[in-house]
């Protein structure tokens, strides 16, 4: 991987991480076209930290408020003497802290139980094509028919678990973490903007925590990874993912406050059809491989011209 390719993947990460189109699917597909293989665990984990830092920056006030209220309820003597107050029964911000924790549990448990399948079988591009279409259709139908009556402050434990199940499905490339949580949120009657905000906040412990752990594990093996572009290119790609990601957050929240998710659903279906055609033509391979095809050579030739 060269410097230019690293920047492209950082840009792809930023443009797709928050949208219901599956960033993992895009990284997998574009990485295969440019490199003939997966971009590598070390590189992918590090650039993800850039997009998550953008989330922390944008939602810094919300995060600070939730954390301060959560700690206050947990460690301060209950006003009424009822132990349930520690779980936010009288404080919606503290309760949101618990809901984020509860909503994170499904993806953590599933990630531990099905790690091997997630890293191998489920990365088959035919599976990615299928779930891109299925969840694109679901998002389209549910968003068009579900009412918009609930706000983020009306969430309860049961709904937090349901949001968490939607996020858990994102372990399958093509589902999309935001796509899963948004689809489940809209099905429960949450407004489009509320569903997006829940998606952002609920992703912080899962994605940011996993990104840090994966980075720590991968840094030591980065030197032996043939696809690792070097620290200069990786840091540059991470900065790109952070800066562009922040702009995407602003634009996405404004978009969903006015328009439906239909455009994203159509995009998912179109991308799935294109990937299916590339698979049939042999330009992409269902499972990762290091051998470059003629299509890979063509893409790299175009890139080197720049």
C-alpha positions as CSV (number, residue, x, y, z in Angstrom):
1,X,0.0,0.0,0.0
2,X,1.4,3.4,-1.0
3,X,0.8,6.8,0.5
4,X,-2.0,7.7,-2.0
5,X,-3.8,4.5,-1.5
6,X,-3.7,5.0,2.3
7,X,-5.2,8.4,1.9
8,X,-8.0,7.0,-0.3
9,X,-8.9,4.4,2.3
10,X,-8.9,7.0,5.1
11,X,-11.3,9.1,3.0
12,X,-13.5,6.0,2.4
13,X,-13.5,5.3,6.1
14,X,-14.6,8.9,6.9
15,X,-17.3,9.1,4.2
16,X,-18.9,5.7,5.1
17,X,-18.4,5.2,8.8
18,X,-21.4,7.1,10.0
19,X,-23.8,6.5,7.1
20,X,-26.0,3.4,6.9
21,X,-24.0,2.0,4.0
22,X,-21.4,-0.2,5.8
23,X,-17.9,1.2,6.0
24,X,-16.4,-2.3,6.5
25,X,-17.9,-3.4,3.2
26,X,-16.5,-0.4,1.4
27,X,-13.0,-0.8,2.9
28,X,-13.2,-4.5,2.0
29,X,-14.3,-3.9,-1.6
30,X,-12.0,-0.9,-2.4
31,X,-9.1,-2.5,-0.5
32,X,-9.5,-5.6,-2.7
33,X,-9.6,-3.6,-5.9
34,X,-6.6,-1.5,-5.1
35,X,-4.4,-4.0,-3.2
36,X,-5.8,-7.4,-4.1
37,X,-6.3,-8.1,-0.4
38,X,-7.6,-6.7,2.9
39,X,-5.8,-3.4,3.9
40,X,-4.6,-5.1,7.1
41,X,-5.8,-5.1,10.7
42,X,-3.3,-2.6,12.0
43,X,-4.0,0.1,9.3
44,X,-7.8,-0.4,9.5
45,X,-7.9,-0.2,13.3
46,X,-5.8,2.9,13.4
47,X,-7.8,4.9,10.8
48,X,-11.0,4.0,12.6
49,X,-9.7,5.9,15.6
50,X,-9.8,9.0,13.5
51,X,-13.5,8.8,12.8
52,X,-14.3,7.9,16.4
53,X,-12.3,10.9,17.6
54,X,-14.5,13.0,15.4
55,X,-17.6,11.6,17.2
56,X,-16.0,12.4,20.6
57,X,-15.4,16.0,19.5
58,X,-18.8,16.6,18.0
59,X,-20.8,15.1,20.8
60,X,-18.4,16.3,23.6
61,X,-21.1,18.2,25.4
62,X,-23.5,15.3,25.4
63,X,-20.8,12.9,26.4
64,X,-19.6,15.1,29.3
65,X,-23.1,15.6,30.6
66,X,-24.0,11.8,30.4
67,X,-20.8,10.8,32.2
68,X,-21.1,13.4,34.9
69,X,-24.7,12.5,35.7
70,X,-23.9,8.8,35.5
71,X,-21.0,9.1,38.0
72,X,-23.1,11.4,40.2
73,X,-26.0,8.9,40.4
74,X,-23.7,5.9,40.9
75,X,-21.6,7.3,43.7
76,X,-23.9,9.9,45.4
77,X,-26.4,8.9,48.2
78,X,-29.9,8.6,46.6
79,X,-32.2,11.6,47.5
80,X,-35.1,9.4,48.4
81,X,-33.1,6.5,49.7
82,X,-34.2,4.3,46.8
83,X,-31.3,2.4,45.4
84,X,-32.9,2.5,41.9
85,X,-31.9,6.1,41.7
86,X,-28.4,4.9,41.0
87,X,-29.7,3.6,37.7
88,X,-31.1,6.9,36.6
89,X,-34.8,6.6,37.6
90,X,-34.8,10.3,38.4
91,X,-32.1,11.5,35.9
92,X,-32.5,10.9,32.2
93,X,-28.8,11.7,31.4
94,X,-27.6,9.1,34.0
95,X,-30.1,6.6,32.6
96,X,-28.7,7.2,29.1
97,X,-25.3,6.2,30.4
98,X,-26.7,2.9,31.5
99,X,-28.6,2.4,28.2
100,X,-25.4,2.9,26.3
101,X,-23.7,0.2,28.5
102,X,-26.7,-2.2,28.1
103,X,-26.8,-1.6,24.3
104,X,-23.1,-2.4,24.0
105,X,-23.4,-5.8,25.6
106,X,-24.8,-7.7,22.6
107,X,-22.0,-6.7,20.2
108,X,-19.3,-7.5,22.8
109,X,-20.8,-11.0,23.5
110,X,-21.4,-11.8,19.9
111,X,-17.9,-10.6,19.0
112,X,-16.3,-12.9,21.5
113,X,-18.5,-15.9,20.7
114,X,-18.3,-15.7,16.9
115,X,-14.9,-14.1,16.4
116,X,-13.7,-16.9,14.0
117,X,-16.8,-16.7,11.8
118,X,-16.7,-12.9,11.8
119,X,-13.1,-12.9,10.7
120,X,-13.5,-15.6,8.0
121,X,-16.8,-17.0,6.8
122,X,-18.8,-13.8,7.2
123,X,-16.3,-11.8,5.2
124,X,-17.4,-13.6,2.0
125,X,-18.4,-10.8,-0.4
126,X,-21.6,-12.8,-1.5
127,X,-22.8,-12.5,2.1
128,X,-21.9,-8.7,1.9
129,X,-24.0,-8.4,-1.3
130,X,-26.9,-10.2,0.3
131,X,-27.1,-8.1,3.5
132,X,-26.5,-4.9,1.6
133,X,-29.7,-5.5,-0.3
134,X,-31.7,-7.0,2.5
135,X,-31.0,-4.2,5.0
136,X,-31.3,-1.6,2.2
137,X,-34.8,-2.8,1.5
138,X,-35.6,-3.0,5.3
139,X,-34.4,0.5,5.9
140,X,-36.4,1.9,3.0
141,X,-39.7,0.2,4.0
142,X,-39.4,0.8,7.7
143,X,-38.3,4.4,7.4
144,X,-41.2,5.1,5.0
145,X,-43.9,3.5,7.2
146,X,-42.7,4.0,10.8
147,X,-44.0,7.0,12.7
148,X,-41.6,9.6,14.1
149,X,-42.8,10.2,17.6
150,X,-40.0,9.2,20.1
151,X,-37.0,11.2,21.1
152,X,-33.7,10.0,22.6
153,X,-34.9,11.0,26.1
154,X,-37.8,8.5,25.9
155,X,-35.6,5.4,25.7
156,X,-36.0,2.5,28.2
157,X,-33.9,-0.6,28.9
158,X,-35.9,-2.8,26.5
159,X,-35.3,-0.4,23.7
160,X,-31.7,0.0,24.6
161,X,-31.3,-3.8,24.1
162,X,-33.1,-3.7,20.8
163,X,-30.8,-0.8,19.6
164,X,-27.9,-3.0,20.8
165,X,-29.1,-6.0,18.8
166,X,-29.1,-3.7,15.7
167,X,-25.6,-2.7,16.4
168,X,-24.5,-6.3,17.0
169,X,-25.6,-7.2,13.4
170,X,-22.9,-4.9,12.1
171,X,-20.4,-7.6,12.9
172,X,-21.5,-8.9,9.5
173,X,-19.8,-6.8,6.8
174,X,-22.5,-5.1,4.7
175,X,-25.1,-4.6,7.5
176,X,-23.6,-1.3,8.8
177,X,-23.5,-0.4,12.4
178,X,-25.4,2.8,11.9
179,X,-27.7,1.1,9.5
180,X,-28.6,-1.6,12.0
181,X,-29.2,0.8,14.9
182,X,-31.1,3.3,12.7
183,X,-33.3,0.6,11.2
184,X,-34.2,-0.8,14.6
185,X,-34.7,2.7,16.0
186,X,-37.0,3.7,13.2
187,X,-39.0,0.5,13.6
188,X,-39.6,1.5,17.3
189,X,-40.9,4.9,16.2
190,X,-37.9,7.0,17.0
191,X,-37.4,10.2,14.9
192,X,-34.7,10.0,12.2
193,X,-32.5,12.4,14.1
194,X,-33.0,10.6,17.4
195,X,-32.1,7.2,15.8
196,X,-28.9,8.7,14.4
197,X,-27.9,10.3,17.7
198,X,-28.4,7.0,19.5
199,X,-26.4,5.3,16.8
200,X,-23.5,7.7,17.3
201,X,-23.5,7.5,21.2
202,X,-24.0,3.8,21.4
203,X,-21.0,3.2,19.0
204,X,-18.5,5.0,21.2
205,X,-17.6,2.3,23.8
206,X,-17.9,-0.5,21.2
207,X,-16.0,0.9,18.3
208,X,-13.6,3.1,20.1
209,X,-12.7,0.5,22.7
210,X,-12.3,-2.2,20.0
211,X,-10.2,0.2,17.9
212,X,-7.8,0.9,20.8
213,X,-7.4,-2.8,21.6
214,X,-6.9,-3.8,18.0
215,X,-4.4,-1.0,17.6
216,X,-2.4,-2.2,20.6
217,X,-2.4,-5.8,19.3
218,X,-1.6,-4.8,15.8
219,X,1.2,-2.2,16.3
220,X,3.7,-4.8,17.1
221,X,3.0,-6.8,13.9
222,X,2.7,-3.7,11.7
223,X,6.3,-4.0,10.5
224,X,5.7,-7.5,9.2
225,X,2.4,-6.7,7.5
226,X,3.1,-6.3,3.8
227,X,0.1,-4.1,3.3
228,X,1.1,-1.6,6.1
229,X,2.0,1.7,4.3
230,X,4.2,3.0,7.1
231,X,3.5,5.3,10.0
232,X,3.6,8.5,8.0
233,X,0.9,7.4,5.5
234,X,-1.2,5.8,8.3
235,X,-1.1,8.9,10.5
236,X,-2.0,11.0,7.4
237,X,-4.9,8.7,6.6
238,X,-6.1,8.9,10.2
239,X,-6.1,12.7,10.1
240,X,-8.1,12.6,6.9
241,X,-10.6,10.3,8.4
242,X,-10.9,12.6,11.5
243,X,-11.3,15.9,9.5
244,X,-13.6,14.6,6.8
245,X,-15.5,12.5,9.4
246,X,-16.3,15.5,11.4
247,X,-17.8,17.3,8.4
248,X,-19.8,14.1,7.5
249,X,-21.3,14.1,11.0
250,X,-22.6,17.6,10.6
251,X,-23.9,17.0,7.1
252,X,-25.6,13.7,8.0
253,X,-27.5,15.1,11.0
254,X,-28.7,18.0,8.8
255,X,-29.7,15.7,6.0
256,X,-31.8,13.3,8.2
257,X,-33.6,16.3,9.8
258,X,-35.0,17.1,6.4
259,X,-34.9,14.0,4.2
260,X,-35.7,10.3,4.5
261,X,-33.2,7.4,4.4
262,X,-34.4,6.3,0.9
263,X,-31.3,7.6,-0.9
264,X,-29.1,5.5,1.3
265,X,-31.2,2.4,0.8
266,X,-31.0,2.9,-3.0
267,X,-27.3,3.4,-2.8
268,X,-26.9,0.1,-0.8
269,X,-28.8,-1.8,-3.5
270,X,-26.9,-0.2,-6.3
271,X,-23.5,-1.0,-4.7
272,X,-24.6,-4.6,-4.1
273,X,-25.5,-5.0,-7.7
274,X,-22.1,-3.6,-8.8
275,X,-20.2,-5.8,-6.4
276,X,-22.2,-8.9,-7.6
277,X,-21.3,-8.0,-11.3
278,X,-17.6,-7.6,-10.3
279,X,-17.7,-11.0,-8.5
280,X,-19.3,-12.7,-11.5
281,X,-16.7,-11.1,-13.8
282,X,-13.9,-12.2,-11.6
283,X,-12.7,-8.6,-10.8
284,X,-13.4,-9.3,-7.1
285,X,-13.1,-12.6,-5.2
286,X,-15.6,-13.7,-2.6
287,X,-12.8,-14.3,0.0
288,X,-9.7,-12.3,0.6
289,X,-6.6,-13.2,-1.3
290,X,-3.2,-11.8,-2.0
291,X,-3.1,-12.6,-5.7
292,X,-3.8,-9.5,-7.8
293,X,-6.2,-9.8,-10.7
294,X,-6.1,-7.9,-13.9
295,X,-8.7,-5.4,-12.4
296,X,-6.4,-4.8,-9.5
297,X,-3.5,-4.1,-11.9
298,X,-5.7,-1.7,-13.9
299,X,-6.7,0.3,-10.8
300,X,-3.1,0.5,-9.5
301,X,-2.0,1.7,-13.0
302,X,-4.5,4.5,-12.9
303,X,-3.5,5.5,-9.3
304,X,0.2,5.6,-10.2
305,X,-0.6,8.1,-13.1
306,X,-1.4,10.6,-10.4
